[in-house]
Structures are given as structure tokens and as C-alpha cells.
Amino acid sequence: MRMKMEQVMIVNSVARTIRNSVTVCCVLLTLLLLSACSGSQNSVFHTDSTAETTDNVSRVPWDYRVVEGTVGDLIGSDMTVLPDNELLPNDGNYATGDKIWTLQFMDAELVTDADKRNEIRLSSWEAIKSYGDQKTAAADLKNLKVSITTDVDLVGVYKTKLKDKTRNFAVIQLPSGNRIKQPIDEKRYTAMEKQKTVSVVLEEVHDFADYDSAYAKFRGWAN
């Protein structure tokens, strides 16, 4: 009887040793797998600390023009305007065949990257208002596109050279915060080299629906 009990105790001891060895092996295998995964950038354990750079996109009023047209078909309270067959409200109670003038609008989508470089995407022309005479249309156009003279920040001037040909450029910052570069001659380059601001002519293009919303476009040097 005593011999049998000793045999049972030996068997249990061996079993415990085997179970402990298996447990240790499983733990080691798990640690190895985790280490391999965390070292891979495609792993779910990998965290990419690189921040994505997103472009800043804004829509601004870009331009207006007055175009002569002719009233086409009358459709309820609307009318078509020839030659482009655009549909507008018939606010002036015009008749088919009447000569009218339309105010047309173009906006732009400005895409500015982290370096403040711009990409401009222009919309197509769209008629937004009709007039019975050209004088009234021209007066509205004058109020929507206003020329002003002001000082802006001069970011700097620089030269480029290609095949013995040198070109000079000035980089200025518009009131909107966008930066543009303009070609300049040698005389202006020398004059601007140490300046911080420059005087320019801007054209403020106002939003027809929200006059306080405007975008300033560079139109030349003031001096």
C-alpha cells in the first residue's frame, strides 16, 4: 500500500512539472508574438505619431461682369435669357425679345497648403440679376468691385537664374493672409530689398448676397 501511494505522489509531481512547463512556454510565446507585432508598423499595436497635413479650403467672390442679352421664353414668373438660355426671375416684367443686361458672378475655391501656397479653382459664370438699362447695371458693378490703395506686408524678394537669364520676384501677403509672388524689375528689387511693407493697388470683390464679405485681389504696385 505504501509503495502505491509513493507511486501516485511521483506521478502527480511529474504532472505538475509538465503543466508548469507548458504554462511557461505559453507565456514566452505570447510575449514573443507581442514583441513582433509591436515592431511592425502595419500592426494594430503600432501608433503613427506623424500628423496629417490638411489643406485650408475657402470659397470667395472672384469676379463680376455685365453682359447684354435678350429675353427668350417666359416660364411662369421666370424667363430665359439668350444667347446662353439661362433662367432668371422676370423681376422687370420683361417681354420676349426685350433687350436686357445681366450681372454675372464668378466665385473661386482657394486651396492653401501649410506653406501658404495657393491653388485657385474658378467656377463658371452665373447670371444673378437682370437690368433694363446698362447704366444701372454698371453702377452695381462699380460697387461690387472696388479699387483701393493700401500697404501690405512684404515677405521678401528673391532672384532666379536660368541659362544666364535672371528674373526677380517679390512675395507679398494679402489682407486675407494668402501670399502671392509677382515679377519685378531690377530697380524695384533694389528698392524693396530692405522694406517690410509695400504700397499696392487692390481690387476688393464683394459678395453680392453679403456685401461685408469680400476678397482682395492684387492689381499692381501703387508707386
TAMO-V22851 format. One record per pair of residues at least 4 apart in sequence whose C-alpha atoms are under 8 Angstrom apart, sorted by sequence separation. I is the first residue (numbers start at 0). J is the second residue. D is the distance in whole Angstrom. If there is no record, write none. Layout:
i=(I & I)
j=(J & J)
d=(D & D)
This chain:
i=(0 & 1 & 2 & 3 & 4 & 5 & 6 & 7 & 8 & 9 & 10 & 11 & 12 & 13 & 14 & 15 & 16 & 17 & 18 & 19 & 20 & 21 & 22 & 23 & 24 & 25 & 26 & 27 & 28 & 29 & 30 & 31 & 32 & 33 & 34 & 35 & 38 & 41 & 73 & 74 & 80 & 81 & 89 & 93 & 111 & 112 & 132 & 133 & 134 & 135 & 136 & 137 & 138 & 139 & 140 & 141 & 160 & 161 & 172 & 173 & 183 & 184 & 185 & 186 & 187 & 188 & 190 & 205 & 206 & 37 & 40 & 73 & 74 & 79 & 80 & 111 & 112 & 130 & 160 & 172 & 173 & 183 & 205 & 206 & 36 & 39 & 40 & 72 & 73 & 79 & 80 & 111 & 130 & 159 & 160 & 172 & 173 & 191 & 205 & 206 & 36 & 37 & 38 & 40 & 71 & 72 & 79 & 80 & 110 & 111 & 129 & 158 & 159 & 171 & 172 & 205 & 206 & 36 & 37 & 70 & 71 & 72 & 78 & 79 & 109 & 110 & 158 & 159 & 170 & 171 & 205 & 36 & 70 & 71 & 77 & 78 & 109 & 110 & 158 & 170 & 171 & 204 & 205 & 70 & 71 & 77 & 78 & 109 & 157 & 158 & 170 & 203 & 204 & 69 & 70 & 77 & 78 & 108 & 109 & 156 & 157 & 169 & 170 & 203 & 204 & 68 & 69 & 76 & 77 & 107 & 108 & 156 & 157 & 168 & 169 & 203 & 204 & 68 & 69 & 71 & 76 & 107 & 108 & 156 & 168 & 169 & 202 & 203 & 68 & 76 & 107 & 108 & 155 & 156 & 168 & 169 & 201 & 202 & 106 & 107 & 154 & 155 & 167 & 168 & 201 & 202 & 105 & 106 & 153 & 154 & 155 & 166 & 167 & 201 & 202 & 105 & 153 & 154 & 166 & 167 & 200 & 201 & 105 & 153 & 154 & 166 & 167 & 199 & 200 & 201 & 105 & 152 & 153 & 169 & 199 & 200 & 104 & 105 & 151 & 152 & 168 & 199 & 200 & 73 & 103 & 104 & 151 & 152 & 167 & 199 & 200 & 73 & 103 & 104 & 151 & 198 & 199 & 70 & 72 & 103 & 104 & 151 & 198 & 199 & 70 & 71 & 102 & 103 & 198 & 70 & 71 & 101 & 102 & 103 & 69 & 70 & 101 & 102 & 69 & 70 & 101 & 102 & 69 & 70 & 101 & 102 & 69 & 70 & 100 & 101 & 68 & 69 & 99 & 100 & 67 & 68 & 99 & 100 & 67 & 68 & 99 & 100 & 156 & 67 & 68 & 98 & 99 & 100 & 66 & 67 & 99 & 102 & 65 & 66 & 101 & 156 & 65 & 66 & 100 & 156 & 65 & 66 & 155 & 64 & 65 & 91 & 102 & 63 & 64 & 87 & 90 & 91 & 175 & 63 & 64 & 87 & 91 & 155 & 175 & 63 & 85 & 87 & 153 & 154 & 174 & 62 & 63 & 87 & 153 & 173 & 61 & 62 & 152 & 153 & 173 & 61 & 62 & 152 & 153 & 173 & 60 & 61 & 151 & 152 & 60 & 61 & 150 & 151 & 59 & 60 & 150 & 151 & 58 & 59 & 150 & 151 & 58 & 59 & 149 & 150 & 58 & 59 & 148 & 149 & 57 & 58 & 148 & 149 & 56 & 57 & 148 & 149 & 56 & 57 & 147 & 148 & 55 & 56 & 146 & 147 & 55 & 56 & 146 & 147 & 54 & 55 & 146 & 147 & 54 & 55 & 145 & 146 & 54 & 144 & 145 & 53 & 54 & 144 & 145 & 53 & 117 & 143 & 144 & 52 & 116 & 117 & 143 & 144 & 115 & 116 & 117 & 143 & 115 & 116 & 143 & 143 & 111 & 143 & 65 & 65 & 148 & 65 & 64 & 63 & 63 & 63 & 62 & 62 & 61 & 60 & 60 & 60 & 59 & 60 & 61 & 59 & 60 & 59)
j=(4 & 5 & 6 & 7 & 8 & 9 & 10 & 11 & 12 & 13 & 14 & 15 & 16 & 17 & 18 & 19 & 20 & 21 & 22 & 23 & 24 & 25 & 26 & 27 & 28 & 29 & 30 & 31 & 32 & 33 & 34 & 35 & 36 & 37 & 38 & 39 & 42 & 45 & 77 & 78 & 84 & 85 & 93 & 97 & 115 & 116 & 136 & 137 & 138 & 139 & 140 & 141 & 142 & 143 & 144 & 145 & 164 & 165 & 176 & 177 & 187 & 188 & 189 & 190 & 191 & 192 & 194 & 209 & 210 & 42 & 45 & 78 & 79 & 84 & 85 & 116 & 117 & 135 & 165 & 177 & 178 & 188 & 210 & 211 & 42 & 45 & 46 & 78 & 79 & 85 & 86 & 117 & 136 & 165 & 166 & 178 & 179 & 197 & 211 & 212 & 43 & 44 & 45 & 47 & 78 & 79 & 86 & 87 & 117 & 118 & 136 & 165 & 166 & 178 & 179 & 212 & 213 & 44 & 45 & 78 & 79 & 80 & 86 & 87 & 117 & 118 & 166 & 167 & 178 & 179 & 213 & 45 & 79 & 80 & 86 & 87 & 118 & 119 & 167 & 179 & 180 & 213 & 214 & 80 & 81 & 87 & 88 & 119 & 167 & 168 & 180 & 213 & 214 & 80 & 81 & 88 & 89 & 119 & 120 & 167 & 168 & 180 & 181 & 214 & 215 & 80 & 81 & 88 & 89 & 119 & 120 & 168 & 169 & 180 & 181 & 215 & 216 & 81 & 82 & 84 & 89 & 120 & 121 & 169 & 181 & 182 & 215 & 216 & 82 & 90 & 121 & 122 & 169 & 170 & 182 & 183 & 215 & 216 & 121 & 122 & 169 & 170 & 182 & 183 & 216 & 217 & 121 & 122 & 169 & 170 & 171 & 182 & 183 & 217 & 218 & 122 & 170 & 171 & 183 & 184 & 217 & 218 & 123 & 171 & 172 & 184 & 185 & 217 & 218 & 219 & 124 & 171 & 172 & 188 & 218 & 219 & 124 & 125 & 171 & 172 & 188 & 219 & 220 & 94 & 124 & 125 & 172 & 173 & 188 & 220 & 221 & 95 & 125 & 126 & 173 & 220 & 221 & 93 & 95 & 126 & 127 & 174 & 221 & 222 & 94 & 95 & 126 & 127 & 222 & 95 & 96 & 126 & 127 & 128 & 95 & 96 & 127 & 128 & 96 & 97 & 128 & 129 & 97 & 98 & 129 & 130 & 98 & 99 & 129 & 130 & 98 & 99 & 129 & 130 & 98 & 99 & 130 & 131 & 99 & 100 & 131 & 132 & 188 & 100 & 101 & 131 & 132 & 133 & 100 & 101 & 133 & 136 & 100 & 101 & 136 & 191 & 101 & 102 & 136 & 192 & 102 & 103 & 192 & 102 & 103 & 129 & 140 & 102 & 103 & 126 & 129 & 130 & 214 & 103 & 104 & 127 & 131 & 195 & 215 & 104 & 126 & 128 & 194 & 195 & 215 & 104 & 105 & 129 & 195 & 215 & 104 & 105 & 195 & 196 & 216 & 105 & 106 & 196 & 197 & 217 & 105 & 106 & 196 & 197 & 106 & 107 & 196 & 197 & 106 & 107 & 197 & 198 & 106 & 107 & 198 & 199 & 107 & 108 & 198 & 199 & 108 & 109 & 198 & 199 & 108 & 109 & 199 & 200 & 108 & 109 & 200 & 201 & 109 & 110 & 200 & 201 & 109 & 110 & 200 & 201 & 110 & 111 & 201 & 202 & 110 & 111 & 202 & 203 & 111 & 112 & 202 & 203 & 112 & 202 & 203 & 112 & 113 & 203 & 204 & 113 & 177 & 203 & 204 & 113 & 177 & 178 & 204 & 205 & 177 & 178 & 179 & 205 & 178 & 179 & 206 & 207 & 177 & 210 & 136 & 137 & 221 & 140 & 140 & 140 & 143 & 144 & 144 & 204 & 204 & 204 & 205 & 206 & 206 & 213 & 214 & 213 & 214 & 214)
d=(6 & 6 & 6 & 6 & 6 & 6 & 6 & 6 & 6 & 6 & 6 & 6 & 6 & 6 & 6 & 6 & 6 & 6 & 6 & 6 & 6 & 6 & 6 & 6 & 6 & 6 & 6 & 6 & 6 & 6 & 6 & 6 & 6 & 6 & 6 & 7 & 8 & 7 & 6 & 6 & 5 & 7 & 6 & 6 & 5 & 6 & 7 & 6 & 6 & 6 & 6 & 6 & 7 & 6 & 6 & 7 & 5 & 7 & 6 & 6 & 6 & 6 & 6 & 6 & 6 & 6 & 8 & 8 & 5 & 6 & 5 & 4 & 8 & 5 & 5 & 5 & 7 & 7 & 4 & 6 & 6 & 6 & 5 & 7 & 6 & 7 & 8 & 6 & 7 & 5 & 6 & 5 & 6 & 6 & 6 & 4 & 8 & 8 & 7 & 6 & 8 & 5 & 8 & 8 & 7 & 5 & 5 & 7 & 6 & 7 & 8 & 7 & 5 & 6 & 7 & 6 & 6 & 7 & 6 & 7 & 5 & 8 & 6 & 6 & 6 & 5 & 6 & 7 & 7 & 6 & 4 & 8 & 6 & 5 & 7 & 6 & 6 & 6 & 5 & 6 & 6 & 5 & 7 & 5 & 6 & 6 & 6 & 5 & 6 & 6 & 4 & 6 & 5 & 6 & 6 & 4 & 6 & 6 & 7 & 7 & 6 & 5 & 6 & 6 & 6 & 6 & 5 & 6 & 5 & 6 & 5 & 6 & 7 & 6 & 5 & 4 & 8 & 6 & 7 & 7 & 6 & 6 & 6 & 4 & 5 & 6 & 5 & 6 & 7 & 8 & 4 & 8 & 6 & 6 & 4 & 7 & 6 & 5 & 6 & 6 & 8 & 5 & 6 & 5 & 5 & 6 & 7 & 6 & 8 & 5 & 7 & 7 & 5 & 5 & 6 & 6 & 6 & 5 & 8 & 6 & 6 & 5 & 6 & 5 & 7 & 8 & 7 & 7 & 5 & 7 & 5 & 6 & 6 & 8 & 8 & 5 & 6 & 7 & 7 & 5 & 8 & 6 & 6 & 8 & 6 & 5 & 6 & 7 & 7 & 4 & 5 & 7 & 5 & 6 & 6 & 6 & 5 & 7 & 6 & 4 & 7 & 7 & 5 & 8 & 7 & 5 & 6 & 6 & 7 & 5 & 6 & 6 & 6 & 7 & 8 & 5 & 7 & 5 & 6 & 5 & 6 & 6 & 6 & 7 & 4 & 8 & 5 & 7 & 6 & 6 & 6 & 6 & 7 & 5 & 7 & 5 & 6 & 6 & 6 & 6 & 5 & 7 & 7 & 4 & 7 & 7 & 7 & 6 & 6 & 6 & 8 & 7 & 6 & 5 & 7 & 7 & 6 & 7 & 7 & 6 & 5 & 7 & 7 & 6 & 6 & 8 & 8 & 7 & 5 & 8 & 8 & 8 & 7 & 6 & 7 & 7 & 7 & 8 & 7 & 5 & 7 & 7 & 7 & 7 & 7 & 6 & 6 & 8 & 5 & 7 & 8 & 5 & 6 & 5 & 8 & 6 & 7 & 4 & 6 & 8 & 7 & 5 & 5 & 7 & 4 & 6 & 6 & 6 & 6 & 6 & 5 & 6 & 7 & 5 & 4 & 7 & 6 & 7 & 6 & 6 & 4 & 7 & 7 & 6 & 6 & 6 & 6 & 7 & 7 & 5 & 5 & 7 & 6 & 7 & 6 & 6 & 8 & 5 & 7 & 5 & 6 & 6 & 6 & 6 & 6 & 5 & 4 & 7 & 6 & 6 & 5 & 6 & 5 & 6 & 5 & 7 & 7 & 6 & 7 & 8 & 7 & 8 & 5 & 7 & 8 & 8 & 6 & 7 & 6 & 7 & 8 & 5 & 6 & 8 & 7 & 7 & 8 & 8 & 7 & 7 & 7 & 7 & 7 & 7 & 8 & 8 & 8 & 7 & 6 & 6 & 6 & 6 & 8 & 7 & 7 & 7 & 6 & 6)
